[in-house]
Amino acid sequence: MAQLYGDRSDRAEPQQLLVPPHSVEAEQAVLGGLMLAPHTWPLVSDVLGEQDFYRRDHQAIYRAIAELAGKSKPFDAVTLGDWFEAQGLMELVDDGAYLIELATTVPSAANITAYAEIVVEGAGRRRLIQLGTDMTSAAFDRDGRPLAELLSDASHRLGELQPAQRGGLQLAADSLASWYARFEEKYHAGTRMTGLPTPWAEFNNITRGLQPATLYLIAARPSMGKSVAGLNLAMFTALRGKTVGFFSLEMSIHDCHDRNIAALARVPHEFVTTPTQTADDDYTALMVSAIRDLKATPLFIDDTPSLSVRQFEARARRMHQCKPLDLLVVDHIHDFKIDPKLARFEYGAIAQKAKDLAKEWNIPLVALAQLNRNLSSRTERRPTLSDLRESGELEQKGDVIVFLHREDYYDTPEKKTHLQGVVEMHFAKGRNIQAGARINLRNRFDEMRLDDWEGPLPIAATEEKKPGGGFFTRGKKHAEEF
């Protein structure tokens, strides 16, 4: 029996199997290596934190090293011993004997970054175990939090366990080769488009498409066309076979379908929402064709209202893990659940999280936003950056900020503008684009579309604009131009 199963002394005891993952040797190698070679501190501190150490004495030693390094003081066995004595913690390091042992038994600091990686790996595994324990305990509590909240919390915490992105200073010359390769690729492509095309030709001319790792804010007062623009962007991109996530905090998924089908079929939105048998039979045929096209698109919609920024991140990550996104659209930032007392900072945190996701996944992210109410009471109602609600934070976070404006929205029976049906799109802020540029789109809200404006504006002495391509030009033809 002993030969078959091995001697009992060679097998791990049950208690040993429950010891959290860690490596005392790696922790000692890191601490001793730092004492031997203080110049390695920047390398280690970039990947390792105090809580990554398993042993309490090692945490304290690392904290002492960090404090001394922050004051540009040496950290050897003597100075560290003084630190522990000043803190009244000498018993943690055996009255200084353990510090001397670390400094003298580690032969070299040559592999210190490799040892730091081992410590980080153990810390990550311990956090994963703790997460599993917490979630198991919470799941067993039938009178506790709702399941949906537990799942959202678990997804968020799991996302936080992802290894930190590596970066830091690098010699600029080292990346010139990859930069030039990208330049050549764009040069030989023979097109100005370097990002995802949009439904609007002039928009594409200015931006060269929606660029990766970029946060776009489209802001306007109500009824100016924000949601129409957001859905048009999402649907047009999905029709080209790109994976799109759309967070609709304002409208239900059925409302989104109403608008998408009306826009794609080019039928009145009113007919889609309140169909009548007396209407033109062609509408139904057009809708059937539009439904067939939409069913083939990788468009994902989450219509949960009042999401917190934490829930938004968790759901977006889950979506991206299932199928990597090419575009994410959020309608809209000011519908997130926040603490009103901290509105300015919380809206800024939402925008920052959106920007972080865009950079992490290297995709464009389009977020819609509201403008301040007092804009409507001004004589000049065209918006400026200061009109953004909680403008300071949002203005800083947005890479490209676009305003929508309809002069005819403010018409009265006594006074009407000549800009009937014109939706102005103003690029108030832009990275690598001409800030201050304006384009004009045609209001086709009756069919839930924004189209290129074809021909001159209805005002005197206006130069004719190039005819645009219309909205989808039945979907693919317009996209093929790019």
N, C-alpha and C positions, 0 to 999 in steps of 0.2 A: 504494500500500500504506500509506504514511504517512497519507494522508487517510482511508483506511478504518478503520484501527485507532488513529490518533492518534500523536503523536510519543512516542518512547520515554521522553523526559524527563518527560512528563506522567503516566506510569504508575508505580504503586507498585512498588518493588523487592520481591522475595521477603522480604528481610530486614526491610523495613518492616512487612510483613503480620504478622510474628511478634512485634512489639513489644507487650507487654501493654497493655491499655487503661488510659489515664490522661490527665489534663489538667494539664500544668504550669501553664498560665495560671490554672486554677481553684485549684490549690494555692497559687500565689503570691497570688491575690486573697484567699484566706482568711487567710493569715499576715499579709499587709500590712494587711488590714482589722482584724484583731485588734490590731495595733500602733497603728492610727489610732483605734480605738474599743474600748478595753478592756472597756466595759460589755457588749459583745456576747459575751463569753466564755461566760456560762452558756448562751446559745442554741446556740453552736457545740459546746461540750463535751458537750452532751446527745446529739448525733448523730454526733460524729466522734471517732475515736481515733487514737493515734499511728501504728499500723500501717496506717491507711487511706491514708496518704500514700505515693506511689510512690517519690519521691526520698529518698535517705538524709539529705541535708542538711535537707530539709523535715521529716522525722521528728524530727530532733534539735531543730530550731527549735520545733516544736510541743511537744516534751517540755520544753524550757526554759520556754516560756510556761506550760504546765500547772504546773510546779514553782513558778514565781514567783507565779502566780495562787493556788496553794494556800497560799502564805505571805503573801497579801494585799500583794504587792509589785508595783510597776509593771513592765510589760514593753514597753519601747520599744527602739530601736536601741542605746542606750547600755547599759541594764541587761542586755539580752540579750547584748551584746558582752562585758560583765563575766562573765556566766555561762559563755559559751564559753571565755573565757580561763582561768577557774578550772578548767574541765574539761579543759583542754589540747586543745581541739578547734577552735581558731581557723582552721585550714586549711579546715575544712568550709564556713566562711562568708567565705572570701577575706579573712581578717584583719578582718572586720567590714564590709567594703565591701558584701557582699551584703545584710546587714541594713539598711543605709542605703538601698540600692536598693529593697528591698521597701517600706520605710516611705514612700518618696518617689514611687514610680511608681504605686502603687495610688491612684486618684483618690478613691474613696469606699468606705465600708463598708455602703452602703445595701442591697446585694444579697448580703450575706455568707452568709446561710442558703441561698440558692439555689446559691452556689458550693460550700458545704459538701456539699449534696446531690449535686453533680456528682462531688466527690471520693469520696463514699461509693459512688456508682454504679460508678465505676471500680474501687474496691477490691473490691466484690462480684463484679464480672466476673473480676477476677484470681483471686479465691479459687475461683470456679467452674472456671476453667481449670486451676488447680492440682489441684482435686478430680478433674477428668476425667483429668489426667495420672497422678495417683496410682492411680486405679482401673484405668486402662488398663495401667499397669505391673504392678499386682498381678494382673490378669486373665491376662496373658501368662505369669506365673510358675506353671507347672503344679504345681510342688512346694511352692507357698506355702499360704496359708490356704484353707480350704474355701469353696466358692462361697456357701453360705448366710451365712457370716460376712462375706464381702465385700459381699454385697447389704445386709445389716443395717448394716454400717459406712457404706456409701455413702448409704443412706437417712437415717441419723442425721446425717451430715455435711451432706447436702443440706438437712435441716431446719434446721440451724444457720445456713445461709446466708440463711434468710428474714429480711427486714428487721425490725429491732427494733421492738417495739411502742412507739408514741408515747404519751406521757402527760405528767404534770407538773401543777403547780398551775394551777387555773383558777378564775375567779370563780364562787362557788357560785350566784349569782343567774342566771348564764347558762344553767344546766342546769335551772332550776326549770320552764321551759315543758315540756321533754320529760318531766320527772318527773310533772307534773300530767296530761299526756296519758296516761301509763301508769296513773295513779290512776283517771282517768275510764274507761279501758278496762276495768279490773278492776271498777269500781263498776257499770257498765252490763252487765257479763257476767252478773251475778246469781248468782254461785257463789263459794264460798270457795276453790275450787281455782285456784291460780295456777301450779302446776307439773305435772309428770307424775303422774297417778293411780297408786296402787299397788293390789295385790289386797286391801288391808286397810282397812276403813272407818275404824277408830279411828286408824290411822296417818295416814290422809288428814286427819282432823279436827285432829290435832295439828300436822302439818307443812304442810298445804294442798298436799300433793303434793311430789314430788322437785323441788327448786328449781334453776334454772340456775346455773352458776358456783359450785357447792357440792360439797364433798367429804364424802361420808357414809362413816363407818367402822362396820361391823357386826361386833362382836367377841364371841367366846364360846369356851368350852372345846370340845374335840371332842364330837361327838354331840349338840350342843345345837340344831343346825339352821341353821348359817351357810350352807352350800352350798345347802340347800333354799331358804332365803330369797333368796339371790342369784339362783338359777335362776328362782324364781317371779317375782321382779321383772323379770328379763330377758325371760322368755316373755310375761308379762302385757303388758308395754310393746310388745313386737314384735307381739302379736296385735292391737293397736290401730293397726298400720301404721307405728309409729315404728321408725327404724333403730337397732339395738342391737348393740354389740360386747361379747362376753363372753370374757375371758381366763381359761381354766381351766388353771392351773398344776398342779392336783392330780388332776383326772379327765380321762380321754380323751373325745373327742367322742362316742363311742358310749355311754359312761356318762352323758353329758349327755342324749343322746337317750332313753336308758332312763328317766331321771327325768322329763324333760319330757313324754314320751308317757304315762307312768303318771299324772302330775299332771293333764294336760289330759283324758285319757280317763276319769279317776277309776276306774282299775283297780289291783289290787295290783301293786306294784313287783316282787314276787317272781315274778308271772306273766310280766311283761315280760322279766325276766332269765332265767328258767327255765320257759319255756312247756310246758304238758302238754296232750295232746289230751283228757284227761278233765275239764279245767276248763270253766267256763261258756263256751259259744260266744258269749255276748253280749260278753265281753271283747274278742274279736277284732274284732267289728263296731265297738265303741267306739274301739278303737285305730286302725282304718282311718280313721274320721272325724277323730281327733286328728291323724293323720299328714297328712291332707289340709289341715287348718287350719295345721299347722306349716310345710308346704311353701310356703305363701303368705306367710310372715312374713319381713321383712328382718332376720333374726337371724344374726349372724356370730360364729363361735366359733373361737378360736385355742387349741389344747390343747397347745402346746409347753411341756414342763416346764423348770424351772430357767432361766427367762429372766433376763438382766441388765436393770437399769433402762434401759440404753441400747437394748437390743433391744426392750424393751417400748415405749419411746417411738417408735422407728422404725416398728414394726409398727402401732401405734395411729395414727400420722400417715398411714401408707400407707392404712390402712383408711378414715380420715376423708377423705382426698383422693379416694378412689374413690367414696364415698358419705357425705356429712356425717352424723355420728352425732347421735342425740338422747339416747342414754344409753350409758355405758360402765360395765361391771361387771368387777371383778378378784377372782378367787378363787385364792389369797389372797395378801396382802402378804408373809407369812412364808415363802412358797415361792419367792421370788425368789433368784437366785444372788447371794450376798454374801460378803464377807470376814468370817468370824466374829469376828475381833479388832476389827472396826469396826462390829459389828452395830447398835449404837444409832444411829450416824450414818447408816449405809446404809439402814436402814429409814426413817429420817427423810427421807433423800433420795428414796426411792421415793414416800413420801407427798407430799412437796413437788412432785415431778414430776407426780403424779396431780392435785394441786390446781392446778398451773400449766395443765395441759391442760384441766381443767374451766373455768377462767377464760378461757383463750384461745378455746375453742370455745363458751363460754356454754352448757354442758350440765351436768347432774348426773353425778357419777362416784361409784359405790358400790364401796368396797373392803372386802373381808372380812379379818379379822385374828384372830390367836390371843391367848389370855390366858395368864398365867403358870401353871405347873403347881402352885405352892404354894397356889393358890386351893382346890383340891380337898381339902386337908388341914385347912382352917379349919372352925370350927363354923358360922359364917355364910358361906355359899358364894355369896351373891349378889355379883356383881362390882362393883368400883368402878374409877374411872379409873386408880388406881395399879396395877391388875392387868393393864393392857395390857403385852404384851411390849415391852421397850424403851419404857416408857410415856411418858417425858418428851417425846421427839420426836413420837410419834404423837398424844399428847394435844394438843400445840400445833398440829399441822397439820390435824387433823380439824375441819371446821365443825360437823358433827353426829355425835355418837358414840352408838351404840345397842348395848346389851348384850342377849344372849339368855340365858335361864336356865331350866332344867327342874329343879324340886325333886324330881320322881319319878325322875330319873336316879340319885340317890343312895340309892334305896330298898334296904333289906336285908330278908331273910326275917323278921327280928324287928321291923323298924320300917318302916312305909310311910307316906308322906305322903297327905293327903287331896286334894292337888292333882294328881290323876292326869290325864295328858293335857294339862296346862296348860304352855304356853311363854310365859314372861314376857318382855316387850320393854320395856326401861328406857332412856329417853332421858336419858343421863347428861350430855350437853353438847349445846347447840343454839344456832344463830344464828336469831333471830327466832321461836323456838318456846319452849314451856314446859319448860325443863330440869328434870329430876326426874320428869316424867310417866311413868306405866307403863300399858301395855295388856296384855291377855291374848289369846293366840292358841291355837287348838286344834292339838295334835300329830296330824297325819295323815301321819306319816312312812311308814306302810304304803303310801301312795299318793304319797309325796314332795311333800306340800303342807303349808303352814301356812294354816289357815283362821281367819276371825274366830271368836271365842268367842261363841256364842249362849246367852243365858240367864245365870243366876247362877253364880258359881263354886261348887264343891262344898265350901264352908265356911259355918259359921253366920254369920248377921247380915251377909251381903254383899248389897249392893244389886244389883238386877237390872240387867244391862246391856242396851242396845238390841240387838235382833237385828241381826246383820251381814248382809252380802250373800253370804256364802260365798266360795269361792275365785274362780273365774272367772265363776260363774253362766253357764256356757257362753260365756265369753269376752267378747262385745261388750255384752251387756245391762248388766253391772256398770259397764263403762266409760262407757256412755251417760248414767249418772246424773251424770256430771261434765261 
